[in-house]
Amino acid sequence: MAGADNRMIETERGRFHVRFAGPPDGPAIVMLHGWPQSSYCWQGVAAHLPTHYRLIMPDLRGLGDSERTLDERAYTKQALAADMLGLLDALDIQQFNLVGHDWGGAVAQEMALAAPTRVRRLTLLNIHVLTNARGNAEAQARLRKSGGRSFWYQFFQTEPHLAEAMIPGNEAAWLGHFLKTWTRGPFPADAFAEYVRCYAIADTPATGAAYYRCYKPDTARWAEIAGTRFAMPGLYIYGRHDPVIIDAFTHHLDDVFDDIRLETLDAAHFVQEECPREVAALIADFVDDN
């Protein structure tokens, strides 16, 4: 996208790499990536969004080019949300549209719950809605019946020291399993090379695994807030061929949103890289809807 730039931003909570595009005074769209990616995943979407928006695309802690922190407590989704709100404070951005995919979608939800008056509109892509107790229970029941085979990588990463021992030197094979099989069609070669580069940065196997190693405190919190409603309008964009976030996770969204729109695309998990033009059109229509 024209006018894109990359910067390291120092905040009270740490040092974060951020991609920017669009005019500094434009209405803000904050876009959060998931695992095992970086903010690079939004480049295709950004190229198709209206140019008057200010796009803010950070690398979350422990991924991309942001700081690596070995304290696993820093990777609860509440803590990562505090990182991002602190980053936006440092950039003096009070009101923004918020977009999140995968774990970035969980972080976006925690931001929306923590600062509902700051989030104008919330877009989620292929992530469970944290407070949607009925939909999540239905999905988990279906996954248990299938043996939960799609989730092996989560259990692998929760084992102490295993990811650190086995992933270094094997980044392309490790990431290729997900990026090249959880998609419809070929995965973009430039994006794949970028994620392999980032995963080869020292300590990334540990910090990437930390997103899963703090699953117990995350799920305990989400059980406590089950049923909590989101105050802002929501858009859920779903790649219907996702092997992990199955369609049952999109059921009963009305339980926790007063205003929610569900759009499905012929894609799998990495929907923003499989269908960047379509995702951009949906986001643009949603944030422009006054």
Long-range contacts (C-beta under 8 A, 24 or more apart in sequence): 1-43, 1-46, 1-47, 1-49, 1-51, 1-55, 2-51, 3-51, 4-46, 8-65, 9-58, 9-87, 9-90, 9-91, 10-90, 11-83, 11-86, 11-87, 11-89, 11-90, 12-86, 12-90, 13-82, 13-83, 13-86, 13-87, 14-61, 14-66, 14-67, 14-69, 14-83, 15-66, 15-67, 16-58, 16-59, 16-61, 16-66, 16-67, 16-83, 16-87, 17-58, 17-59, 17-64, 17-65, 17-66, 18-56, 18-57, 18-58, 18-59, 18-87, 19-43, 19-55, 19-56, 19-57, 19-58, 20-54, 20-55, 20-56, 20-57, 21-46, 21-54, 21-55, 21-57, 22-49, 22-51, 22-52, 22-53, 22-54, 22-55, 23-51, 23-52, 23-54, 24-54, 25-54, 26-52, 26-53, 26-54, 27-52, 27-53, 27-54, 27-96, 27-97, 27-287, 28-53, 28-54, 28-55, 28-56, 28-93, 28-95, 28-96, 28-97, 29-53, 29-54, 29-55, 29-56, 29-96, 29-97, 29-98, 29-99, 29-283, 29-287, 30-56, 30-57, 30-58, 30-84, 30-88, 30-93, 30-96, 30-97, 30-98, 30-99, 31-55, 31-56, 31-57, 31-99, 31-100, 31-104, 32-58, 32-60, 32-84, 32-98, 32-99, 32-100, 32-101, 32-104, 32-105, 32-107, 32-108, 33-57, 33-59, 33-60, 33-63, 33-64, 33-101, 33-102, 33-104, 34-100, 34-101, 34-102, 34-103, 34-104, 34-105, 34-127, 35-63, 35-102, 35-103, 35-208, 35-211, 36-63, 36-174, 36-175, 36-178, 36-179, 36-195, 36-199, 36-208, 37-63, 37-64, 37-102, 37-191, 37-195, 37-270, 38-63, 38-64, 38-65, 38-194, 38-195, 38-198, 39-64, 40-64, 40-191, 40-194, 40-195, 41-101, 41-191, 41-270, 41-272, 41-273, 42-272, 43-191, 44-188, 44-272, 44-273, 44-276, 44-277, 44-280, 45-272, 45-276, 45-279, 45-280, 45-283, 46-280, 47-276, 47-280, 48-276, 48-277, 48-280, 48-281, 49-280, 49-283, 49-284, 50-284, 50-288, 53-287, 56-88, 56-91, 56-93, 56-96, 58-84, 58-87, 60-84, 60-103, 60-104, 60-107, 61-207, 62-204, 62-207, 62-208, 62-210, 62-211, 63-198, 63-204, 63-207, 63-208, 64-198, 65-198, 65-201, 68-201, 68-202, 68-203, 68-204, 68-206, 68-207, 69-207, 70-203, 70-206, 70-207, 72-210, 72-213, 72-214, 73-214, 73-217, 74-210, 75-207, 75-210, 75-211, 75-213, 75-214, 76-214, 76-217, 76-218, 76-221, 77-103, 77-106, 77-107, 77-109, 77-110, 77-130, 77-218, 78-110, 78-114, 78-218, 78-221, 80-107, 80-110, 81-107, 81-108, 81-110, 81-111, 81-114, 82-114, 84-111, 85-111, 85-114, 85-115, 85-118, 88-118, 94-118, 95-120, 96-120, 97-121, 97-122, 97-123, 97-287, 98-122, 98-123, 99-123, 99-124, 99-125, 99-283, 100-124, 100-125, 100-127, 101-125, 101-126, 101-127, 101-270, 101-271, 101-272, 102-126, 102-127, 102-269, 103-127, 103-211, 106-130, 106-218, 109-230, 112-230, 112-231, 112-232, 113-225, 113-228, 113-230, 116-230, 116-231, 116-232, 117-231, 119-232, 120-232, 120-287, 121-232, 121-233, 121-234, 121-235, 121-286, 121-287, 122-230, 122-232, 122-233, 122-234, 122-235, 123-234, 123-235, 123-236, 123-237, 123-282, 123-283, 123-286, 123-287, 124-234, 124-235, 124-236, 124-237, 125-236, 125-237, 125-238, 125-239, 125-271, 125-272, 125-279, 126-237, 126-238, 126-239, 126-242, 126-245, 126-269, 126-271, 127-245, 128-245, 128-249, 129-236, 129-249, 129-253, 129-256, 130-222, 130-225, 131-222, 131-225, 131-226, 131-227, 131-228, 131-229, 131-230, 131-256, 132-249, 132-252, 132-253, 132-255, 132-256, 133-226, 133-227, 133-255, 134-251, 134-252, 134-255, 135-248, 135-249, 135-250, 135-251, 135-252, 135-253, 135-255, 136-249, 138-248, 138-251, 138-252, 139-246, 139-248, 139-249, 139-251, 142-246, 142-248, 143-246, 150-243, 150-244, 151-244, 153-177, 153-178, 154-212, 154-215, 157-208, 157-209, 157-211, 157-212, 157-213, 158-209, 158-212, 158-213, 158-215, 163-205, 163-206, 163-208, 163-209, 164-205, 164-206, 164-209, 166-205, 167-199, 167-205, 168-200, 168-205, 171-196, 171-199, 171-200, 172-196, 174-199, 175-199, 178-269, 179-270, 182-242, 182-243, 182-244, 182-268, 182-269, 182-270, 183-267, 183-268, 183-269, 183-270, 183-273, 183-274, 184-239, 184-241, 184-266, 184-267, 184-268, 184-274, 185-274, 187-270, 187-273, 188-273, 191-273, 227-255, 227-256, 228-256, 229-256, 229-257, 229-258, 230-256, 230-257, 230-258, 231-258, 232-259, 233-257, 233-259, 233-260, 233-261, 233-286, 233-289, 234-259, 234-260, 234-261, 235-260, 235-261, 235-263, 235-282, 235-283, 235-286, 236-260, 236-261, 236-262, 236-263, 237-263, 237-264, 237-265, 237-271, 237-279, 237-282, 237-283, 238-262, 238-263, 238-264, 238-265, 238-271, 239-264, 239-265, 239-266, 239-267, 239-268, 239-269, 239-270, 239-271, 239-274, 239-275, 240-264, 240-265, 240-266, 240-267, 241-266, 241-267, 241-268, 242-268, 242-269, 242-271, 243-268, 243-269, 244-269, 245-269, 261-286
